[in-house]
Amino acid sequence: MKRKVFATDVVNYLKNKRSLMSDQITIYSAVWRPDCKRAKRFFADHRIQ
């Protein structure tokens, strides 16, 4: 069973994760959600693609 993951969950996960080299995360977002905008900015600032 898949669980819904929100952008804030992903940001918190990434802040606590030490090595991301082997991890892949699929992110679904909406342009109108402030937490999605914040997550996209966080990824861009940390060069996460």
C-alpha positions as a printed NumPy array, in Angstrom:
array([[ 0.   ,  0.   ,  0.   ],
       [ 1.381,  3.389, -0.998],
       [ 1.237,  6.25 ,  1.435],
       [ 0.722,  9.854,  0.421],
       [ 3.846, 11.894,  0.982],
       [ 3.7  , 15.652,  1.113],
       [ 6.508, 18.042,  0.226],
       [ 7.034, 18.932,  3.884],
       [ 7.539, 15.224,  4.668],
       [10.187, 14.998,  1.963],
       [11.981, 18.117,  3.195],
       [12.064, 16.716,  6.731],
       [13.316, 13.38 ,  5.415],
       [16.101, 15.034,  3.449],
       [17.19 , 17.158,  6.385],
       [17.626, 13.992,  8.477],
       [19.17 , 11.794,  5.752],
       [22.946, 11.548,  5.506],
       [23.518,  9.919,  2.115],
       [21.132, 10.347, -0.799],
       [23.195,  8.811, -3.576],
       [21.165,  5.603, -3.883],
       [17.745,  6.996, -2.94 ],
       [15.102,  7.932, -5.463],
       [11.977,  9.794, -4.47 ],
       [ 9.073, 10.681, -6.747],
       [ 7.488, 13.974, -5.774],
       [ 4.058, 15.167, -6.832],
       [ 3.369, 18.824, -6.281],
       [ 0.985, 21.636, -7.104],
       [ 2.105, 25.105, -8.134],
       [-0.437, 26.754, -5.822],
       [ 0.674, 24.985, -2.599],
       [ 3.13 , 27.001, -0.462],
       [ 4.8  , 23.867,  0.949],
       [ 5.44 , 22.596, -2.592],
       [ 7.049, 25.894, -3.552],
       [ 9.182, 25.718, -0.395],
       [10.242, 22.148, -1.186],
       [11.175, 23.022, -4.782],
       [13.246, 25.956, -3.52 ],
       [14.963, 23.662, -0.975],
       [15.82 , 21.134, -3.697],
       [17.165, 23.822, -5.998],
       [19.262, 25.366, -3.203],
       [20.78 , 21.966, -2.409],
       [21.186, 20.919, -6.066],
       [18.837, 17.964, -5.709],
       [17.263, 16.799, -8.953]])
